[in-house]
Amino acid sequence: MKYLNLITISILLSSLFFGCQKEPKQPNFLFILVDDQSAFDLKLYNSNSILETPNIDKLAQGGMVFESARHMGSMNGAVCTPSRHMIMSGRTVWNLPASALHQKQTDFNPIDTMTIGAVFNRAGYKTMRTCKKGNSYPNANNQFTVVHDATKRGGTEESGSAWHAKQVLDYLGEREAGQDEDPFFIYFGFSHPHDERNGTPELLAKYGATNHKDKESLPPANPKQPEVPVNYLSEHPFFHGHPALRDEERVPGVWKNRDVNTISNEQGREFACSENIDIQIGKVLKKLEEMGELENTYIIYTADHGIAIGRHGLMGKQNLYEHCWRVPFIVNGPGIKAGTRVEGNIYLLDVLPTLCELAGIEIPETVQGKSFKSVLESKQESVRDVMYGVYAGGTKPGIRTIKKGDWKLIKYDMMDGAVRETQLFNLAENPYEYLPEHGKTNEMQTDLAENPKYAEKLAEMEALLLEQMEEHNDPYRLWDQK
């Protein structure tokens, strides 16, 4: 009887102890998306950059940096529109709702309810979003419970990036005041550094830039300005295939100019806007830390696509060079080994399935992307071997690219056959995709498509491109494909 009492007491104590244990809390998510930022702008990817982003650097030091993260491409000139559809839905570029092509065609599509906000709402998360208006995925954006969207590209607290940060800070303050313990998903989007790049006066001064308004003159040179990119050209060797493209002809402060003064000034404006974004991120991270939420929050930092700003003689994002096809991508959060860099080979459309897995949420059947949770857990280096990209926003079929290992192929078929070009790069030897016009003496630091030594590699990449076009339901074929 004595032993029975002891056993009973032990069971009761165990029940009380384990009954008091809280279920492991689901992680929070802070998804940070900037508008038009090349990975090469950041010191993380380009040690020669003068852009200062201490908060982004800190995220990288405490988390994982992806070397190969890319958007899959676009079928229209507003590259951000299909990119944001892919982020929200996890679907590939040729399998998106009609609003990805025609932004005002917003009739209901079943995929709308399988996007980030809807998925996390159903899983019991509190969801909030702030970002720019337009060139996005309206039916997916509206799935978030709290939405504060506005386009803010000015140089003041109210008209610039600080406005987006304020929406997040106010939302976190409300959670804190209401002692809300439900997990959250915050989509923290910015309208910058997309043009017009009207930075704050102090940051413009730091980078020697001015908001140039006079079409008849060039902006002044300033020693504080960034130097032109290493792959700068005064013009692209052939037409980009998109007549009257806004980004190449009508960006305020640039227009059709590609001189050194204009490009250095515009890079300075870009950097001013990007550093301001970093400052705003710092405010939100500080608030999460004060609330005791930072350690249980996954933070993802990325961009919807890159931007040229003088690289290869181009200005916009309507091309498939690395400065535009590749995006910065950092993940910081519970269980992620600090200070790691991985190849990754991820698309932005892989974000939704990955976040679902991290949260323990079932991945919607509509998703076509791949979760890279195993990469975040350091169990593998990348999730795919081959990456495919498209730009078909101008004349058709447009531009296609393929990357496998160190090798990258780009093909152009535009202007009713007037522009038909092929480029082959070895990115290990030529990461900036130097062309003959750059005048490099290293044999590998140029376009190798015409070099007979690499004819076999060219044929291999050509076959691989066609295979990927078929696999991704590409509706077009290039002039030399059967």
N, C-alpha and C positions, 0 to 999 in steps of 0.2 A: 504493500500500500504506500509505503514511504517513497519507493522508487517511482510508482505510478504518479504520485503527486509532483515529484521532481520533473518527470517527463511532461506532465500537463502544464506545469509552470513554464518549462522551456518552450513548449509549443506556443503558449500564449505570448511569451516575450518575443519570440521570433515573428509571430503574426503582427504584433504591435510594431516591431522594428521595420519589417518589410512593408507593412501597410503605410508607414510614414514616408517611405521612399517615394520620391516623385518620379514619374515617367521621364525618360530622357527627353529634353526639350528639342523640338524640331528646329533646325537652323533657320536663321533669317537670311535674306538675300538683298544685297544692294547692287543693282546692275547699272553701271555707269556707261553711257553711250555718248560719244562726242560726234560732231557732224563735220566730216571732211578733215581727216588728219592722217598724214602719212606716218608710217612707223619710223621712217628716217628722220622725222622731226625730233624724235626723242633720243636723249643720250643713251637710253637702254639699247637702242638699235643702231645708233650712229654716234660714236664717241667724239666726233668732231662738231656735233651740234652745240650751239651756245644757249639753247632753250633750257631754262631752269624750271624743273618740276619736282621739288623735294617731296611732296606728298605722294605723287605717283611713284617716284623712286623708292619711297619707303614701302609702298604696297608691294613693289617688285622684290625688295630685299627680304620681306617677310613671307613671300609667296612664290608663285611659279610664273615664269615668263615663257610665252610661246613664240618660237622663231617663225613658224609657218602657220599663220592664221589668215584666212582669206574670205572675202565675200565671193559668191559664185558668179556674180555678174548681173547684167541688166539687158532688158529688151527695149528700154527707152532711155532718153537723155537724162532724165532725173534718176540717176543711179541709186540714190538713197531710197526711192520708193520700193523697188523689188528687194533691196537689201533688208529693209525694215520688215517687209512681209516675210522674208525668210527667217529673220530673227524670231519674230512672233510666232510663226507657225511650224518651224522646223522642216519646211518643205523646200524642194529644189527649185531652181529658177524657172524652169519650163512647166512647173506644176503648181502655180500659185493662183489665187482668186483673180478675177478679172481686174480688180482695182489696182493690181500691181502694174498693169499696163495703162489702163485708163483710170486715173486717180479719182474721177468723179463718178465712176461706175461702182456704186457702193451697195448694190442689191445684196440681200443676205446670201451668204454662202455657208454651208455646214462647217467649213474649216474655221470660220470666225469664232465658233464656240470651243475650238480645240487649240486656242492660242494661250499665251502665257498668263494673262490676267484671269481668264476663265478657268484654266486648269488649276491655278493656285487658289482661286476663290473656292472652288469645289472641295479643295483639300483642307479647308479651314484656315487658310492664310488671310491676313488683312493685306490688301493690295492697294498701292498708291503709285501714281505716275505723274511726272512732269516732263515736258519735252517741247520741242518746236511744234507748230501747227503746219500742216501741209506736207506733201511729198512723203507720206507715211502710209499707215494701214488703219484708217479710221475705225472700221468695225472691230478690229482687235484692240485698239487703244481704249475704246469705250467699255471694254470688259472689266477694266480696273475699277475698283469700288470708288476710289478718290482720284479725280483727274484734274490737274491744273496745267493745261497746255497753253503756250503762247510762244510766238517767235520773238526772241530777244537777242538782237545782234548789235546793240549799241554799246556805248562806252561809259554808262552810269550804272549805279546800283539797281535802279528800276528798269533800265532798258537793256541790261546785259546779263551775263552769266550769274551774277549774284541773285537775280530774281528766281532762277530755278533752284538755287541752293536754299533760298528762303522758304520755298514751298516745302522742301524736304524737312528743313529745321522746324517749321511750324507743325508739320505732321508728327514729327517725333516728339515735339513738346506736348501735343495733344495726347499722344499715347502715354507719355510720362504722367501727365496730370490725371488721366483716367485710369492709371495703373493697369494698362492693357498688357496682358501677358501672352496673347496669341502671337504666333510667329508672323513676321511681316515679309512682304516682297515689295521693294521699292525700285521702281524704274526711274532712274535719275538721269534724264537726258538733257543735253545742252543744245543750244542753237548755233553756237560757235564751235570751232573757228571758221565755219563757213562764211563766205563773203556776205554782206559787206563786213570786212574785218575791222570794225570800228572799236578798237581797244580802249581801255581807260587811258587818260592822258599820261599818267605816271608810267604805265607799262609801255606805251608807245615811245615815250622818251627813253626808256631803258634800252629799247631795241632800235633807237634811232629812226623811227618810222613816222610817217605822216599820213593822214587820211586824204590822199591826193584827189583833187576834184577837177583839175583843169586838163581837158583833153589836148590842149594845144602846147602843153609843156610836160617835162619829165619831173618826177619827184627828185628832190636834192639828195645827193650822196651824203652818207653819214658814217663815220668810222665805227659807230656802235651797231650798225646794221649787220645781219648775218651775211656772209659771203654767198654768192650764188651757189646752188648745189653743184656737186662735183660732176654730175652728168648734164649740166646746163648746156643748152644749145639756143642760138638766137632764132632758130626755126626748126620744125620737124622735117626730116628728109623727104617726106611725101605727105600728101593730104590725109588728114585723119578720118575722112569719110563721112562727116556729119556737117552738111552745109548750114550756115547761119547758126551754129551752135553757140548758145549764150556764154558758156564757160570759156570758150576760146575767143570770143569777140566782144562781149559786153559786160565783163566784170568791172564794176566801178573802180577806177584808179589804175586799171591795167589796159582794158580794151584789147586792141590787137598788138600792143607794144610787147616786145620781148628783150629789150635792152637791159643791160646790167643794172642800171639805176632802178628801173621799174621792178625788176624781179627781186633785188635785194630789199627794196622798200616793202614789197608785198610779203616777203618772207618775214620781215620785221613785224608787220601787222599780224601775220599768222601766229608768230611766237608770242606777241603781246596778248592775244586772245587765249592762246593755249596756257600761258602761265596764269592768267586769271581763272581759268577753269581749275587749275591745280589748287589755287588758293581756296576756291569754293569747296572743292573736295575735302580739303583740310578742315574746314569748318564742320562738315558733316561727320567726318571721322572723329573729331574731338567730341562732338555731341554723343555719338554712339558709345565712345569710351566712358564719358561721364555717366551715361545711363547703365553701364555695365553690360551692354549688348555687343560690344565689338568682338569679343572672343568667340561668340556664337554666330557670327555673321560672315557669310561668304560674300566677298566683294569681287566683282568682275569689272575690269576696265577695258574698253575697246572703242572702236570707231566703226561707223557704218561702211566706210571705204576710205581709201587714201585720196591723195590730191597731188597734182604735178607741180604747180607753181614754178615753172621754168625748166623743170627736168625734161630732157629730150625736146625742148622747144615748145612744150605744151603747157596749158594752164589749168585744165580741169581734171575730172576723174573719168572721162569717157575714153579710156584706153586700158590696156592690160599689162603695162609695165609694172614692175614690183612696187613702185611708189604709189600705185593706185589699186592694184589687185590685192596687195597684202595689207593687213591692218595690225595695229598694236593689240596685244592681248595679254592681260595679266589676271591671274586668279589668286586671291589671298583668302584664307579661311581655315576652319577647323581641320586639323589633320594634314594640311598641305605643308610639305617640307620647305622650309625657308630657303631663299636664295637659289632656287633651282631653275634651270632653263631646259626646255625640251623642244624637239622639232614639232611635235603635235600633229601637223598636217590636218588641221581642223578647218571647217567652214563655219561661218556665223550661224548657219542653220543647224549646227550641232548644239547650240546653246540650250534650247528647250529640253531635249531629251536628257542632257547632262544635269540640268538643274532639277528635273524631275527625279532622277536617280539619287542625287544628293539629298533631296527632301523626302525620299521614300514614297514618291507618288508614281502611280502607274503612268507610263508614257502613252499618250494618245496613239491610236492605230493610224491616224492620219500622218504622223511624223515620218519623214524620210531621212532625217539626219541620224548621225551616230553619237551615242554618248561617249564622252572622253573622260568619264569618271576614273577609269583604270589608269589614265595618264596622270590625273591629279593625285592618284594614290601611288604614283611611281612604280606601277606594275608593268607599264609599257611606255615606249617613247613616242609613238604616234598611232593614229587610228586608221590610216589608209596610206597606200603607197603612191597613188596617182591623184593629182588635183587638176580640175577642169575649170576653165573660165570663159565667159562670153561677154561681148559687148555688141548688141544688135540694135542700138538706139538710133543710129543714123541710117545710111543706105545699107541695104541688105545684100548678102548675109551678115556682113560686119566683120568683127574681129573674134578670133578664137585662140585659146591658149591651153597648153597642157604642161604639167611639170611632173617629173619623176626623178627622184634622187637629185643630183646636181643639175640635171638638164631641163631646159625649158624651150618650148616651141611657141612662136606666135605667128598666126597667119591672118592676112588682111584680104578681104574680097569685097570691094566697095565701088561706089560710083559707076554702077552698071558695067563692071569689069575694067574700068579705067585704072583702078588701083588694085593690084594683085601682088602682094609681097609676102615673103616668108623670112622669118628670123629664127636663129637658133643660138641659144646662149648656154654657157656653162656657168651657173651661178656661183659655184665655189671659187672659180677663177675670175669671174666677172659679175659680182653681185649688183653693180650699178647699171648693168646692161649697156655698157659702152658700145657705140656704133662706130663705123669707120670715120664718121664726121667728128668724133671726139679725138681722133689722132693718136690713139695709144699705140705704143710700139710692141707691147706684149701680144703675141699671136692669139692668145686665148681671150684677150680683153677687147673683143669685138663680136659682131654678128658672124657666126660660123656657117650659115646656111649655104654659102657659095664656096666654102672650102672643101675640096674633094676628099681631104683626109677624114671628114666627118659625114660623108655621104651615107654610110651605113647607119650611123646614129640618127641622121635626119629621117631616113626611111622608117626606122623604128618608131620615132616620135610621131611621124605622120600617121602611121597605122594606129598608134595608140590614141591619137586625137579622134580619129573617126570612130573608134570603138567607144570612147567616152561620149561622143556626141550621140551615138545610138543609144547608149545606156541611159542618158539623161533626157531623152525625148526631144533632142534638138530638132526643130522643124526644118532646118536649112542644111544644105550641103555646099561646100566650097567648090571653086571651079575645077580643082584637080582631084576631087573625091568621087568615087563611083558608088 
